[in-house]
Amino acid sequence: MKNSESQPRPGPRIIPRSEHNISRANISDNALRVLYRLKKAGYGAFLVGGGVRDLLLDRRPKDFDIVTDAHPEQVRKLFRYCRLVGRRFRLAHVRFGREVIEVATFRANTTDEHKDRIHTKKGRIIRDNVYGTIDEDVWRRDFTANALYYNIADFTIWDYCSGISDIKSGVLRLIGDPVTRYKEDPVRMLRAVRLAAKLDLIIAPNAEAPILELGELLNEVPAARLYDELIKLFHAGHAARSFDLLIRYNLFQYLLPAANKCNQEDRSREVFKFIREGLQDTDDRVCSDRPVTPAFLFAVFLWYPVLDLAGKLVREGRSEAQAMLDASSLIIREQQNQASLPRRFWSPIKDIYLMQRRFMNRRGIRSARLLYHRRFRAGYDFLLLRSKHGEVDREIADWWTDIQQLEPEAQKKAFFVKGRLRKREYRPGGASD
């Protein structure tokens, strides 16, 4: 006998093309190619989730996800550049150059025991590859705002659970019992925060209340997946708002425990204020189409924990430079237990930190060479942030700003450098990552 979740539910409200604003002109050409090829092969093909939601809100979707009744192996046969990924959720990734279109198969809405649907004792889904119909699939999705399907066959929108109404009302509502859904996938709590911040939505009370009680479930999520979610939270142009919500719901501690502990131990240091200022700068960069990097983001998050540990190591007898290097290594390694940071970013973070001390000296060849450092721009931006926060005298930050605008000979004079400087030692005008 099937679980009650598998019992028939009301069908969709189907909105005709004449009653919605989604145009194929705003859908990726590659996504359209996938949709039409699936349709031509006799399969159902729908655009689903955030892409549909964003198009309805006249936003530009970051990516386009597709759902179909074709199984992953069947999808792979249709596309030359397609690979199957995921063990937890089997998906097809169809690649067109740098663009990847994700294609999922409709999933069954059942809690019956099955070799391809496995839960932990606490309810977290670790495998879910039981396939079903679109009428079942919708109830396996997380939020009503993400449970909208655009049918390429007739350009209609299928709305099963009043997702359009919730979007218009500014409410983020979970599908199903919130406690159960969070236990199935604790990352949904982070997704709730991200969507609320991105779309300026209010989390429905019944979806909001359990977050405060279930945050510790994030400790069970693989560190690499938490890192991916953290980047989505803070590199999408709404980092400051996301941070505020993470603090409100006590979730930040499960992502950046060292920063959270540092703030709890010494609130006079205004750790969270520094982090928020850094995140606001990140938002400004994203909104102005300037590059952002996880190295700088984590440098902001871990600065005060590293600073505190470095101070302790100095008191134990290590030099300031060595203490900073050792403290950086230790704190970064600790962070790997939560939202793990890829190793390629470790060295840039350490360079950013080590440059801060060097910025204090503005005389001589060694200071002049700092302009030539491959990560000068990141270190300089971090200096500006510290100055804005009041850690560094504004005059120092302004001096490093002005020096970059001078001609080579004027720069040499400013550094009190005599004689000829070799190119490998010095590059006038500074450098950027």
C-alpha positions in Angstrom: 0.0 0.0 0.0 1.3 3.4 -0.9 1.9 6.2 1.5 -0.7 9.0 1.6 1.8 11.3 -0.2 1.2 9.2 -3.3 -2.5 9.5 -3.3 -4.1 11.6 -6.1 -4.0 15.3 -5.7 -5.8 18.2 -7.6 -4.5 18.7 -11.1 -2.9 21.9 -12.4 -4.3 25.2 -13.2 -3.2 25.7 -16.8 -2.5 29.3 -17.8 -2.7 29.9 -21.6 -0.1 31.9 -23.5 -2.4 34.8 -23.7 -2.6 35.2 -20.0 1.1 35.2 -19.0 4.2 37.2 -20.0 6.7 34.5 -20.7 8.1 34.7 -24.2 10.5 32.2 -26.0 12.6 35.2 -26.9 13.7 35.4 -23.3 14.5 31.7 -23.0 18.0 30.5 -23.8 18.4 29.2 -27.3 20.1 26.1 -26.0 17.3 25.5 -23.5 14.8 25.7 -26.4 16.9 23.3 -28.4 16.7 20.7 -25.6 13.0 21.3 -25.1 12.2 20.9 -28.8 14.4 17.8 -29.3 12.7 16.1 -26.3 9.3 17.0 -27.8 10.2 15.8 -31.2 11.4 12.5 -29.7 7.9 12.0 -28.2 8.7 13.0 -24.6 7.1 15.6 -22.4 9.3 18.6 -22.0 8.9 21.5 -19.5 10.9 24.4 -18.3 10.6 24.3 -14.6 11.6 26.1 -11.3 13.5 29.3 -10.9 13.7 30.0 -14.7 9.9 30.1 -15.0 9.6 32.1 -11.7 12.2 34.7 -12.8 10.6 35.1 -16.3 7.2 35.7 -14.7 8.9 38.4 -12.6 10.5 40.0 -15.7 13.9 39.0 -14.3 16.7 37.4 -16.3 17.2 33.8 -15.2 20.7 32.7 -14.4 20.1 29.3 -15.8 17.3 27.1 -17.2 16.3 23.7 -15.8 14.2 21.2 -17.8 12.1 18.3 -16.6 10.8 15.5 -18.7 9.3 12.0 -18.6 12.4 10.7 -20.4 14.8 8.8 -18.2 18.4 10.0 -17.9 19.7 7.3 -20.2 17.1 8.2 -22.8 18.1 11.8 -22.6 21.7 11.0 -23.1 20.9 9.1 -26.4 19.4 12.3 -27.8 22.3 14.7 -27.3 25.9 14.3 -28.4 27.4 16.3 -25.5 25.5 14.9 -22.6 26.7 13.3 -19.4 24.8 11.8 -16.5 25.7 13.2 -13.0 24.7 12.7 -9.4 24.1 9.7 -7.2 21.6 11.4 -4.9 19.6 12.7 -7.9 20.4 11.3 -11.3 20.5 14.2 -13.8 21.5 14.7 -17.4 23.7 17.7 -18.2 23.5 18.8 -21.8 26.5 21.0 -22.7 26.5 23.8 -25.3 30.0 25.3 -25.0 30.1 26.9 -21.6 26.3 26.7 -21.0 24.9 23.6 -19.4 21.2 22.8 -19.5 20.2 20.5 -16.6 17.5 17.9 -17.5 15.8 16.0 -14.7 13.2 13.2 -14.9 9.8 13.5 -13.2 10.1 12.0 -9.7 7.5 9.9 -7.9 6.0 11.3 -4.8 6.2 8.4 -2.5 7.8 7.4 0.8 7.5 3.7 0.1 10.7 1.6 0.6 12.6 1.4 -2.7 16.2 0.7 -3.6 16.4 4.0 -5.4 14.8 6.1 -2.7 16.8 6.0 0.6 16.4 8.1 3.8 18.6 8.4 6.8 17.1 7.7 10.3 16.5 11.4 10.7 14.6 11.7 7.4 17.3 13.2 5.1 17.0 11.9 1.6 20.4 10.5 0.4 19.0 9.0 -2.8 15.9 9.7 -4.8 15.7 8.2 -8.2 12.2 6.8 -8.3 10.6 8.2 -11.5 7.0 9.2 -11.8 4.7 11.7 -13.6 4.5 15.4 -13.7 1.4 15.1 -11.4 3.7 13.4 -8.8 6.8 15.4 -9.5 5.4 18.8 -8.4 4.8 17.5 -4.9 8.5 16.6 -4.6 9.6 20.2 -5.2 10.4 22.6 -2.4 8.6 25.9 -2.8 5.4 26.8 -4.5 7.3 29.6 -6.4 9.6 27.0 -7.8 6.8 24.5 -8.8 5.8 26.2 -12.0 6.1 24.3 -15.4 6.3 25.9 -18.8 5.1 23.5 -21.4 6.9 23.8 -24.7 4.1 21.9 -26.5 1.6 24.8 -26.3 3.5 27.5 -24.2 1.1 27.2 -21.3 2.1 27.4 -17.6 1.1 24.6 -15.3 0.5 25.7 -11.7 -0.4 23.0 -9.2 -0.1 24.7 -5.9 -0.9 28.5 -6.4 2.7 29.4 -7.0 1.8 32.4 -9.1 -0.5 33.7 -6.4 2.2 33.3 -3.8 4.7 35.2 -6.0 2.3 38.0 -6.4 1.6 38.1 -2.7 5.3 38.1 -1.8 5.1 34.9 0.2 7.6 32.0 0.1 5.6 28.9 0.9 6.9 25.3 1.3 5.1 22.4 -0.4 4.1 19.8 2.2 4.9 19.7 5.8 7.8 22.1 6.5 9.4 19.9 9.2 9.4 16.9 7.0 10.7 18.8 4.0 13.6 20.3 6.0 14.5 16.9 7.4 14.5 15.5 3.9 17.0 18.1 2.8 18.3 20.6 5.4 19.7 22.8 2.6 16.1 23.9 1.9 16.5 26.2 4.9 19.3 27.9 3.1 17.3 28.0 -0.1 14.5 29.7 1.8 16.8 32.4 3.0 18.3 32.8 -0.4 15.0 33.1 -2.2 13.6 35.4 0.4 16.6 37.7 0.1 16.7 37.6 -3.7 13.0 38.1 -4.4 12.2 40.2 -1.3 9.7 37.6 -0.1 8.3 36.9 3.4 8.8 33.3 4.5 5.4 31.9 5.4 5.0 31.5 9.2 4.7 27.7 9.1 7.9 27.4 7.0 9.7 30.0 9.1 9.2 28.6 12.6 10.9 25.2 12.2 14.1 26.8 10.9 15.0 28.0 14.3 14.7 24.5 15.7 16.2 22.5 12.9 19.4 24.5 12.0 21.7 21.8 13.5 20.6 19.4 10.7 23.0 21.4 8.4 25.8 19.6 10.3 24.8 16.4 8.4 25.1 18.1 5.0 28.4 17.4 3.1 30.8 20.3 3.4 31.3 20.6 -0.3 27.5 21.1 -0.8 27.4 23.7 1.9 30.2 25.6 0.1 28.1 25.6 -3.1 25.1 26.9 -1.2 27.2 29.6 0.5 28.5 30.9 -2.9 24.9 31.0 -4.1 23.9 33.0 -1.1 26.7 35.5 -1.2 27.6 35.9 -4.9 24.2 36.7 -6.4 23.9 40.4 -5.5 21.9 40.0 -2.3 24.6 38.9 0.1 24.0 41.5 2.8 20.3 40.7 3.0 21.0 36.9 3.0 23.5 37.5 5.9 20.9 39.3 7.9 18.4 36.4 7.5 21.1 33.8 8.3 21.7 35.7 11.6 18.0 36.0 12.3 17.4 32.3 11.9 20.7 31.3 13.7 22.0 29.5 10.6 25.2 31.4 10.2 26.9 29.4 12.9 26.6 26.2 10.9 28.3 27.8 7.9 31.1 29.9 9.5 31.5 28.7 13.1 34.8 30.4 13.6 33.4 33.8 12.7 30.3 33.2 14.8 32.3 32.2 17.8 34.6 35.2 17.5 31.6 37.5 17.5 30.1 35.8 20.5 33.3 36.1 22.5 34.0 39.7 21.8 31.1 41.8 20.5 33.1 45.0 20.9 35.1 43.9 17.9 32.0 44.3 15.8 32.8 41.1 13.8 29.4 40.9 12.1 29.5 44.6 11.2 32.8 44.0 9.4 31.4 41.0 7.6 28.2 42.8 6.5 30.3 45.7 5.2 32.3 43.3 3.1 29.2 41.6 1.8 27.7 45.0 0.9 30.8 45.7 -1.1 30.4 42.3 -2.8 26.8 43.2 -3.7 28.0 46.5 -5.2 30.6 44.6 -7.3 28.0 42.1 -8.5 25.5 44.8 -9.4 28.1 46.7 -11.4 29.3 43.5 -13.2 32.7 43.5 -11.6 34.3 40.2 -10.7 34.0 38.5 -7.3 36.0 35.6 -5.9 35.4 33.1 -3.1 38.9 33.9 -1.9 38.0 37.5 -1.0 34.6 36.3 0.4 36.2 33.9 2.8 39.0 36.3 3.6 36.3 38.6 5.0 34.6 35.8 6.9 37.7 34.4 8.5 39.6 37.7 9.1 38.8 38.1 12.8 39.3 34.5 13.8 42.7 34.6 12.0 43.5 37.9 13.6 42.7 36.6 17.1 44.7 33.4 16.7 47.7 35.3 15.1 47.8 37.6 18.1 47.9 34.6 20.4 50.8 33.1 18.4 52.7 36.3 18.5 52.4 36.4 22.3 53.9 32.8 22.2 57.0 34.1 20.4 56.3 33.8 16.7 57.0 36.7 14.3 54.0 38.7 13.1 54.3 37.4 9.5 54.7 33.7 10.6 51.9 34.0 13.1 49.6 35.4 10.4 50.6 32.6 8.0 50.2 29.8 10.6 46.9 31.2 11.9 45.5 31.4 8.4 46.4 27.8 7.7 44.8 26.6 11.0 41.5 28.5 10.6 41.1 27.6 6.9 41.6 23.9 7.8 39.0 24.2 10.6 36.6 25.7 8.1 36.8 22.6 6.0 34.6 20.8 8.5 31.7 23.0 7.6 31.4 24.8 4.2 34.7 23.5 2.8 36.8 25.9 0.7 38.5 24.5 -2.4 42.3 24.4 -2.0 42.9 26.7 -4.9 41.6 29.6 -2.8 43.8 28.9 0.2 46.9 30.7 -1.1 45.0 33.8 -2.3 43.5 34.2 1.1 46.9 34.0 2.8 48.3 36.5 0.3 45.5 39.0 1.1 46.2 38.7 4.8 50.0 39.0 4.5 49.7 42.1 2.3 47.8 43.9 5.0 51.0 44.3 7.1 53.1 45.3 4.1 50.6 48.1 3.3 51.7 49.8 6.5 55.2 50.4 5.1 55.3 52.9 2.1 59.1 53.3 1.7 61.7 51.3 -0.2 62.0 48.7 -2.9 59.9 46.0 -1.0 57.0 48.3 -0.7 57.3 49.3 -4.4 57.2 45.6 -5.4 53.9 45.3 -3.7 52.2 47.0 -6.6 53.6 44.2 -8.8 52.1 41.5 -6.6 49.7 39.3 -8.7 47.0 39.7 -6.0 47.6 43.3 -5.3 44.0 44.3 -6.3 42.4 41.8 -3.9 44.7 42.9 -1.1 44.1 46.5 -1.8 40.3 46.1 -1.9 40.6 44.3 1.5 42.7 47.3 2.8 39.9 49.7 1.7 37.3 47.5 3.5 39.4 47.6 6.7 39.8 51.4 6.4 36.0 51.8 5.9 35.5 49.7 9.1 38.0 51.9 11.0 40.8 49.4 11.4 43.2 51.3 9.2 43.8 55.0 9.0 42.1 56.4 6.0 45.2 58.3 5.0 47.0 55.0 4.4 44.3 53.7 2.2 44.1 57.0 0.3 47.9 56.9 -0.3 47.7 53.5 -1.9 44.8 54.7 -4.0 46.7 57.7 -5.2 50.0 55.9 -5.9 48.3 53.8 -8.5 47.4 56.9 -10.6 51.0 58.3 -10.7 53.4 57.9 -13.6 56.3 55.5 -13.1 58.9 58.1 -12.2 56.5 59.8 -9.7 55.8 56.4 -8.1 59.5 55.8 -7.6 59.9 59.1 -5.9 56.9 58.4 -3.7 58.5 55.1 -2.5 61.9 56.8 -2.2 63.4 54.3 -4.6 66.7 55.2 -6.3 68.1 53.7 -9.4 66.6 51.4 -12.0 63.9 48.9 -11.2 63.7 45.7 -13.2 60.4 44.8 -14.7 60.2 41.5 -12.8 60.5 43.5 -9.6 58.1 46.3 -10.3 55.2 47.1 -12.5 54.0 50.7 -12.5 50.3 51.3 -12.1 49.6 48.3 -10.0 48.0 45.0 -10.8 44.7 43.2 -10.5 43.5 39.7 -10.3 
